[in-house]
Each structure stands twice: as C-alpha cells, then as structure tokens.
Amino acid sequence: MNDLEKGLKLLKKALKIYNNVPGQQSTIAGIEAQMGVMYYMLGNYSDSYNIFKSSVAKFRAGGEKKSALFGIALNQMGLACVQ
C-alpha cells in the first residue's frame, strides 16, 4: 500500500501489545527490526539506528546471536550508520 507511516504506527501498536507479555524478547526484537527498516525508508536514520541497536541487544540477550534475523538486523544497522 506504500504507506510507511501507517505501517510504522501498526508496528508500534504491536510492540505495545508484546511488551506486556513475558518471554517475548525475540518477537519484540523482530518488531523493532521491522520498525528500523521503516524509519530507514522514511529517511530517519537516527531513529533507525537507535531502534536497530535496541533490537540487536534483545536478540543478543535472548541468545539469538546465530539467527538469520540477528544478522539481518546487524546489516541494516550498519546501513543506517552509513547514512
């Protein structure tokens, strides 16, 4: 639908829901990574970097250092750094 703002709004809503559920760090990290991509697409590289940083920390804390999502989040975080 090409509506990045609406997509970001829905991801924030999902994040609010999962923040109240114990044991969902990996899910929360994935949502944050998606938000990082949205911020990047909007040209908001500072917010993109910060949310990726939070996502990566959650992946690490959850022991997901070898998952594909962790690698993708790190890669996207690097792209935000370049910008």
PyMOL commands that set and color helices and strands:
alter all, ss='L'
color gray80, all
select helices_A, chain A and resi 4-19+25-41+45-61+68-82
alter helices_A, ss='H'
color red, helices_A
deselect
rebuild
show_as cartoon
